[in-house]
Amino acid sequence: MKSIDINCDVGEMPQAIADGSQEALMPYITSVNIACGGHAGDAHTMRDTIEQALRHNLRIGAHPGYEDPANFGRLELQQSPEEIAASVQRQIQTLQRIAAECGASLHHVKAHGALYNQAGRDRQIARAIAKGVRSTCPAAILVGLAGSLMLDELRAAGFSVAAEAFADRRYEPNGTLRSRKFADALLCDPEQAAAQALRIAQHSSVIAVDNTSIPLHADTLCLHSDTPGAPQIAAAIHRKLTQAGITIRSLS
């Protein structure tokens, strides 16, 4: 029987924490990637999100990005590998400290936004992320874009890795994510996102924007808590996979 992890980027929007919409998607996922002060998040959102995740027995991970909240970490910055490693280290340490106060520990690390996308094609950046993680959380699973060189570099650095695909993002024919500058970059319809998730989990492939099928093996599926209708998308994905006999469980 096939199995797959479902992860979600969370702790990014205080309003979603306050109004319950963030926690509403947690029954349908197995792992969370918590913004830790770079692109978003502060001590309050980290603590609240960790407490929510613990209530739902979710694996807790760090989600470091460029320290550029004005652009939500989605603007590519020109930083040295040393600067990136130090930034990743700072962010993980912050979340690690708060997690420990809540009686939790970090299970995985996944870079955010532009940092994640750059690491998918730049070996030096991937190595810098690994360096930042190694100094703080050496036993963590590192999550990276399926099919990218990032996974090779993270594995070469001695980490266990998880190949990630996206249920709520469209793909280019070369296997990269469609840029958010395009109106069709997001899949906001729950049934469309669920169908894409099922295809990835069941057939290790995805339909790109040009309607070609591309291979895409994934250990974990991501959805974004800031995608409109995220709780409904999460529920639809969970239902579709479960009905197909696919076990939803966290990375080990």
C-alpha positions as YAML, in Angstrom:
chain: A
units: angstrom
residues:
- id: 1
  name: MET
  ca: [0.00, 0.00, 0.00]
- id: 2
  name: LYS
  ca: [1.35, 3.41, -0.91]
- id: 3
  name: SER
  ca: [1.79, 6.08, 1.73]
- id: 4
  name: ILE
  ca: [2.66, 9.76, 1.70]
- id: 5
  name: ASP
  ca: [3.12, 12.67, 4.08]
- id: 6
  name: ILE
  ca: [1.05, 15.84, 3.74]
- id: 7
  name: ASN
  ca: [2.78, 18.98, 4.96]
- id: 8
  name: CYS
  ca: [1.66, 22.58, 5.21]
- id: 9
  name: ASP
  ca: [3.48, 25.90, 5.55]
- id: 10
  name: VAL
  ca: [1.98, 27.57, 8.63]
- id: 11
  name: GLY
  ca: [2.56, 30.22, 11.27]
- id: 12
  name: GLU
  ca: [2.69, 32.89, 8.61]
- id: 13
  name: MET
  ca: [-0.57, 34.76, 9.19]
- id: 14
  name: PRO
  ca: [-1.64, 35.87, 12.69]
- id: 15
  name: GLN
  ca: [-5.23, 36.33, 11.50]
- id: 16
  name: ALA
  ca: [-5.43, 32.69, 10.36]
- id: 17
  name: ILE
  ca: [-4.27, 31.60, 13.80]
- id: 18
  name: ALA
  ca: [-6.75, 33.89, 15.56]
- id: 19
  name: ASP
  ca: [-9.81, 33.00, 13.47]
- id: 20
  name: GLY
  ca: [-9.18, 29.24, 13.59]
- id: 21
  name: SER
  ca: [-8.67, 28.75, 9.86]
- id: 22
  name: GLN
  ca: [-5.10, 27.56, 10.33]
- id: 23
  name: GLU
  ca: [-6.05, 24.91, 12.86]
- id: 24
  name: ALA
  ca: [-9.03, 23.90, 10.70]
- id: 25
  name: LEU
  ca: [-6.70, 22.32, 8.15]
- id: 26
  name: MET
  ca: [-4.62, 20.40, 10.69]
- id: 27
  name: PRO
  ca: [-6.86, 17.31, 10.95]
- id: 28
  name: TYR
  ca: [-6.06, 16.61, 7.30]
- id: 29
  name: ILE
  ca: [-2.25, 16.88, 7.35]
- id: 30
  name: THR
  ca: [0.63, 15.11, 9.07]
- id: 31
  name: SER
  ca: [3.43, 17.70, 9.20]
- id: 32
  name: VAL
  ca: [3.79, 21.45, 9.60]
- id: 33
  name: ASN
  ca: [6.54, 23.81, 8.51]
- id: 34
  name: ILE
  ca: [6.50, 26.77, 10.87]
- id: 35
  name: ALA
  ca: [7.67, 30.23, 9.83]
- id: 36
  name: CYS
  ca: [10.43, 31.14, 12.26]
- id: 37
  name: GLY
  ca: [10.93, 34.88, 11.96]
- id: 38
  name: GLY
  ca: [12.55, 35.29, 8.56]
- id: 39
  name: HIS
  ca: [9.82, 35.85, 5.99]
- id: 40
  name: ALA
  ca: [7.09, 35.77, 8.65]
- id: 41
  name: GLY
  ca: [6.36, 34.73, 12.21]
- id: 42
  name: ASP
  ca: [7.28, 35.91, 15.68]
- id: 43
  name: ALA
  ca: [7.47, 34.33, 19.12]
- id: 44
  name: HIS
  ca: [3.69, 34.49, 19.56]
- id: 45
  name: THR
  ca: [2.77, 32.91, 16.21]
- id: 46
  name: MET
  ca: [5.43, 30.23, 16.66]
- id: 47
  name: ARG
  ca: [4.19, 29.29, 20.11]
- id: 48
  name: ASP
  ca: [0.53, 29.29, 19.10]
- id: 49
  name: THR
  ca: [1.24, 27.21, 16.00]
- id: 50
  name: ILE
  ca: [3.35, 24.68, 17.89]
- id: 51
  name: GLU
  ca: [0.56, 24.28, 20.46]
- id: 52
  name: GLN
  ca: [-1.97, 23.71, 17.67]
- id: 53
  name: ALA
  ca: [0.30, 21.17, 16.00]
- id: 54
  name: LEU
  ca: [0.75, 19.29, 19.26]
- id: 55
  name: ARG
  ca: [-3.02, 19.06, 19.71]
- id: 56
  name: HIS
  ca: [-3.20, 17.27, 16.36]
- id: 57
  name: ASN
  ca: [-0.09, 15.10, 16.84]
- id: 58
  name: LEU
  ca: [1.68, 16.64, 13.85]
- id: 59
  name: ARG
  ca: [5.38, 16.51, 13.07]
- id: 60
  name: ILE
  ca: [6.89, 19.95, 13.64]
- id: 61
  name: GLY
  ca: [9.43, 21.45, 11.27]
- id: 62
  name: ALA
  ca: [11.22, 24.76, 10.75]
- id: 63
  name: HIS
  ca: [10.48, 26.89, 7.69]
- id: 64
  name: PRO
  ca: [13.35, 29.40, 7.36]
- id: 65
  name: GLY
  ca: [13.41, 31.88, 4.52]
- id: 66
  name: TYR
  ca: [15.10, 35.09, 3.54]
- id: 67
  name: GLU
  ca: [14.80, 37.62, 6.35]
- id: 68
  name: ASP
  ca: [12.66, 39.88, 4.19]
- id: 69
  name: PRO
  ca: [9.12, 40.06, 5.58]
- id: 70
  name: ALA
  ca: [8.23, 43.01, 3.33]
- id: 71
  name: ASN
  ca: [8.40, 40.64, 0.37]
- id: 72
  name: PHE
  ca: [7.30, 37.55, 2.33]
- id: 73
  name: GLY
  ca: [10.63, 35.92, 1.50]
- id: 74
  name: ARG
  ca: [9.60, 35.53, -2.13]
- id: 75
  name: LEU
  ca: [12.18, 37.92, -3.59]
- id: 76
  name: GLU
  ca: [15.53, 36.41, -4.56]
- id: 77
  name: LEU
  ca: [18.29, 38.06, -2.57]
- id: 78
  name: GLN
  ca: [21.97, 38.01, -3.37]
- id: 79
  name: GLN
  ca: [23.52, 36.73, -0.16]
- id: 80
  name: SER
  ca: [26.74, 34.84, 0.39]
- id: 81
  name: PRO
  ca: [26.60, 31.18, 1.48]
- id: 82
  name: GLU
  ca: [27.91, 32.27, 4.87]
- id: 83
  name: GLU
  ca: [25.10, 34.80, 5.29]
- id: 84
  name: ILE
  ca: [22.49, 32.22, 4.29]
- id: 85
  name: ALA
  ca: [23.86, 29.59, 6.66]
- id: 86
  name: ALA
  ca: [23.92, 32.06, 9.56]
- id: 87
  name: SER
  ca: [20.36, 33.20, 8.83]
- id: 88
  name: VAL
  ca: [19.04, 29.64, 8.64]
- id: 89
  name: GLN
  ca: [20.82, 28.86, 11.91]
- id: 90
  name: ARG
  ca: [19.31, 31.89, 13.69]
- id: 91
  name: GLN
  ca: [15.79, 31.09, 12.57]
- id: 92
  name: ILE
  ca: [15.96, 27.43, 13.51]
- id: 93
  name: GLN
  ca: [17.42, 28.26, 16.92]
- id: 94
  name: THR
  ca: [14.53, 30.62, 17.61]
- id: 95
  name: LEU
  ca: [11.90, 28.01, 16.77]
- id: 96
  name: GLN
  ca: [13.87, 25.30, 18.56]
- id: 97
  name: ARG
  ca: [13.91, 27.29, 21.77]
- id: 98
  name: ILE
  ca: [10.17, 27.94, 21.69]
- id: 99
  name: ALA
  ca: [9.44, 24.32, 20.77]
- id: 100
  name: ALA
  ca: [11.47, 23.11, 23.75]
- id: 101
  name: GLU
  ca: [9.45, 25.40, 26.04]
- id: 102
  name: CYS
  ca: [6.32, 23.74, 24.68]
- id: 103
  name: GLY
  ca: [7.71, 20.24, 25.19]
- id: 104
  name: ALA
  ca: [8.27, 19.64, 21.48]
- id: 105
  name: SER
  ca: [11.23, 19.03, 19.20]
- id: 106
  name: LEU
  ca: [11.95, 19.72, 15.55]
- id: 107
  name: HIS
  ca: [11.56, 16.84, 13.13]
- id: 108
  name: HIS
  ca: [12.37, 18.42, 9.76]
- id: 109
  name: VAL
  ca: [13.46, 21.60, 8.02]
- id: 110
  name: LYS
  ca: [12.15, 23.05, 4.77]
- id: 111
  name: ALA
  ca: [13.36, 26.31, 3.27]
- id: 112
  name: HIS
  ca: [10.79, 28.87, 2.18]
- id: 113
  name: GLY
  ca: [10.00, 30.79, -0.97]
- id: 114
  name: ALA
  ca: [12.85, 32.27, -2.98]
- id: 115
  name: LEU
  ca: [15.47, 30.56, -0.82]
- id: 116
  name: TYR
  ca: [13.86, 27.17, -1.54]
- id: 117
  name: ASN
  ca: [13.57, 27.85, -5.25]
- id: 118
  name: GLN
  ca: [17.15, 29.08, -5.56]
- id: 119
  name: ALA
  ca: [18.46, 26.05, -3.67]
- id: 120
  name: GLY
  ca: [16.71, 23.88, -6.23]
- id: 121
  name: ARG
  ca: [19.11, 25.07, -8.92]
- id: 122
  name: ASP
  ca: [22.13, 26.45, -7.03]
- id: 123
  name: ARG
  ca: [24.38, 23.95, -5.28]
- id: 124
  name: GLN
  ca: [26.09, 26.56, -3.12]
- id: 125
  name: ILE
  ca: [22.78, 27.73, -1.68]
- id: 126
  name: ALA
  ca: [21.67, 24.16, -1.01]
- id: 127
  name: ARG
  ca: [24.95, 23.53, 0.80]
- id: 128
  name: ALA
  ca: [24.53, 26.73, 2.80]
- id: 129
  name: ILE
  ca: [21.10, 25.60, 3.99]
- id: 130
  name: ALA
  ca: [22.58, 22.25, 5.01]
- id: 131
  name: LYS
  ca: [25.35, 24.03, 6.92]
- id: 132
  name: GLY
  ca: [22.84, 26.17, 8.80]
- id: 133
  name: VAL
  ca: [20.78, 23.14, 9.76]
- id: 134
  name: ARG
  ca: [23.77, 20.99, 10.74]
- id: 135
  name: SER
  ca: [24.80, 23.44, 13.45]
- id: 136
  name: THR
  ca: [21.39, 23.40, 15.10]
- id: 137
  name: CYS
  ca: [19.39, 20.33, 14.15]
- id: 138
  name: PRO
  ca: [21.72, 17.69, 12.63]
- id: 139
  name: ALA
  ca: [19.21, 14.83, 12.88]
- id: 140
  name: ALA
  ca: [16.45, 16.67, 10.99]
- id: 141
  name: ILE
  ca: [14.98, 15.43, 7.74]
- id: 142
  name: LEU
  ca: [15.56, 18.05, 5.04]
- id: 143
  name: VAL
  ca: [12.72, 18.66, 2.61]
- id: 144
  name: GLY
  ca: [13.50, 19.74, -0.95]
- id: 145
  name: LEU
  ca: [11.93, 20.07, -4.37]
- id: 146
  name: ALA
  ca: [11.37, 16.69, -6.02]
- id: 147
  name: GLY
  ca: [13.71, 16.10, -8.93]
- id: 148
  name: SER
  ca: [16.02, 19.01, -8.06]
- id: 149
  name: LEU
  ca: [19.75, 19.05, -7.39]
- id: 150
  name: MET
  ca: [18.94, 20.39, -3.93]
- id: 151
  name: LEU
  ca: [18.12, 16.85, -2.79]
- id: 152
  name: ASP
  ca: [21.47, 15.57, -4.07]
- id: 153
  name: GLU
  ca: [23.35, 18.25, -2.16]
- id: 154
  name: LEU
  ca: [21.39, 17.77, 1.06]
- id: 155
  name: ARG
  ca: [21.91, 14.02, 0.87]
- id: 156
  name: ALA
  ca: [25.62, 14.49, 0.16]
- id: 157
  name: ALA
  ca: [25.79, 16.66, 3.29]
- id: 158
  name: GLY
  ca: [24.73, 13.62, 5.31]
- id: 159
  name: PHE
  ca: [21.03, 14.35, 5.84]
- id: 160
  name: SER
  ca: [18.00, 12.19, 5.34]
- id: 161
  name: VAL
  ca: [15.92, 13.92, 2.69]
- id: 162
  name: ALA
  ca: [12.29, 14.01, 1.57]
- id: 163
  name: ALA
  ca: [11.31, 14.84, -2.00]
- id: 164
  name: GLU
  ca: [8.45, 17.33, -2.02]
- id: 165
  name: ALA
  ca: [5.72, 17.96, -4.58]
- id: 166
  name: PHE
  ca: [2.98, 20.58, -4.42]
- id: 167
  name: ALA
  ca: [-0.73, 19.93, -4.52]
- id: 168
  name: ASP
  ca: [-1.75, 23.58, -4.88]
- id: 169
  name: ARG
  ca: [0.88, 24.81, -7.36]
- id: 170
  name: ARG
  ca: [1.17, 24.36, -11.12]
- id: 171
  name: TYR
  ca: [4.31, 23.01, -12.71]
- id: 172
  name: GLU
  ca: [6.43, 24.02, -15.68]
- id: 173
  name: PRO
  ca: [7.43, 21.30, -18.18]
- id: 174
  name: ASN
  ca: [10.94, 21.20, -16.67]
- id: 175
  name: GLY
  ca: [9.57, 20.24, -13.24]
- id: 176
  name: THR
  ca: [9.95, 23.64, -11.60]
- id: 177
  name: LEU
  ca: [7.07, 25.48, -9.97]
- id: 178
  name: ARG
  ca: [5.19, 28.01, -12.05]
- id: 179
  name: SER
  ca: [6.11, 31.51, -10.94]
- id: 180
  name: ARG
  ca: [3.59, 33.28, -8.75]
- id: 181
  name: LYS
  ca: [3.72, 36.22, -11.15]
- id: 182
  name: PHE
  ca: [1.36, 34.20, -13.36]
- id: 183
  name: ALA
  ca: [-2.34, 34.21, -12.48]
- id: 184
  name: ASP
  ca: [-2.60, 30.44, -12.88]
- id: 185
  name: ALA
  ca: [0.33, 29.59, -10.58]
- id: 186
  name: LEU
  ca: [-2.01, 28.44, -7.80]
- id: 187
  name: LEU
  ca: [-4.57, 25.66, -7.77]
- id: 188
  name: CYS
  ca: [-7.32, 27.08, -5.59]
- id: 189
  name: ASP
  ca: [-10.08, 24.66, -6.56]
- id: 190
  name: PRO
  ca: [-10.13, 21.87, -3.93]
- id: 191
  name: GLU
  ca: [-11.01, 19.14, -6.41]
- id: 192
  name: GLN
  ca: [-8.31, 20.17, -8.87]
- id: 193
  name: ALA
  ca: [-5.70, 20.25, -6.12]
- id: 194
  name: ALA
  ca: [-6.90, 16.87, -4.85]
- id: 195
  name: ALA
  ca: [-6.72, 15.38, -8.34]
- id: 196
  name: GLN
  ca: [-3.15, 16.63, -8.73]
- id: 197
  name: ALA
  ca: [-2.22, 15.24, -5.32]
- id: 198
  name: LEU
  ca: [-3.66, 11.86, -6.22]
- id: 199
  name: ARG
  ca: [-1.83, 11.71, -9.53]
- id: 200
  name: ILE
  ca: [1.47, 12.51, -7.82]
- id: 201
  name: ALA
  ca: [0.92, 9.98, -5.02]
- id: 202
  name: GLN
  ca: [-0.49, 7.23, -7.23]
- id: 203
  name: HIS
  ca: [1.42, 7.61, -10.50]
- id: 204
  name: SER
  ca: [4.51, 9.69, -9.59]
- id: 205
  name: SER
  ca: [3.68, 12.22, -12.29]
- id: 206
  name: VAL
  ca: [2.06, 15.62, -12.75]
- id: 207
  name: ILE
  ca: [0.45, 17.46, -15.64]
- id: 208
  name: ALA
  ca: [2.45, 20.58, -16.49]
- id: 209
  name: VAL
  ca: [1.02, 23.87, -17.76]
- id: 210
  name: ASP
  ca: [1.55, 22.75, -21.36]
- id: 211
  name: ASN
  ca: [-0.52, 19.59, -20.67]
- id: 212
  name: THR
  ca: [2.47, 17.26, -20.84]
- id: 213
  name: SER
  ca: [2.94, 14.61, -18.18]
- id: 214
  name: ILE
  ca: [6.23, 14.80, -16.31]
- id: 215
  name: PRO
  ca: [7.66, 12.28, -13.82]
- id: 216
  name: LEU
  ca: [7.56, 13.46, -10.21]
- id: 217
  name: HIS
  ca: [8.32, 11.10, -7.36]
- id: 218
  name: ALA
  ca: [7.44, 12.59, -3.98]
- id: 219
  name: ASP
  ca: [7.68, 11.53, -0.35]
- id: 220
  name: THR
  ca: [5.60, 14.46, 0.85]
- id: 221
  name: LEU
  ca: [2.89, 16.69, -0.59]
- id: 222
  name: CYS
  ca: [2.71, 20.38, 0.31]
- id: 223
  name: LEU
  ca: [-0.15, 22.80, 0.48]
- id: 224
  name: HIS
  ca: [0.06, 26.41, 1.60]
- id: 225
  name: SER
  ca: [-1.99, 27.80, 4.45]
- id: 226
  name: ASP
  ca: [-2.20, 31.15, 2.63]
- id: 227
  name: THR
  ca: [-3.78, 29.62, -0.48]
- id: 228
  name: PRO
  ca: [-7.43, 30.75, -0.59]
- id: 229
  name: GLY
  ca: [-9.65, 27.99, 0.79]
- id: 230
  name: ALA
  ca: [-6.72, 26.05, 2.29]
- id: 231
  name: PRO
  ca: [-8.83, 24.10, 4.82]
- id: 232
  name: GLN
  ca: [-11.19, 22.96, 2.07]
- id: 233
  name: ILE
  ca: [-8.24, 22.02, -0.14]
- id: 234
  name: ALA
  ca: [-6.67, 20.01, 2.69]
- id: 235
  name: ALA
  ca: [-9.92, 18.16, 3.34]
- id: 236
  name: ALA
  ca: [-10.37, 17.34, -0.35]
- id: 237
  name: ILE
  ca: [-6.82, 16.03, -0.67]
- id: 238
  name: HIS
  ca: [-7.16, 13.88, 2.43]
- id: 239
  name: ARG
  ca: [-10.48, 12.47, 1.22]
- id: 240
  name: LYS
  ca: [-9.23, 11.75, -2.31]
- id: 241
  name: LEU
  ca: [-6.08, 9.96, -1.16]
- id: 242
  name: THR
  ca: [-7.86, 7.97, 1.52]
- id: 243
  name: GLN
  ca: [-10.55, 6.83, -0.89]
- id: 244
  name: ALA
  ca: [-7.81, 5.63, -3.25]
- id: 245
  name: GLY
  ca: [-6.31, 3.48, -0.51]
- id: 246
  name: ILE
  ca: [-3.26, 5.65, 0.05]
- id: 247
  name: THR
  ca: [-2.06, 5.85, 3.64]
- id: 248
  name: ILE
  ca: [-1.39, 9.37, 4.91]
- id: 249
  name: ARG
  ca: [1.40, 9.36, 7.46]
- id: 250
  name: SER
  ca: [4.29, 11.53, 8.54]
- id: 251
  name: LEU
  ca: [7.87, 11.16, 7.35]
- id: 252
  name: SER
  ca: [10.09, 8.83, 9.34]
...
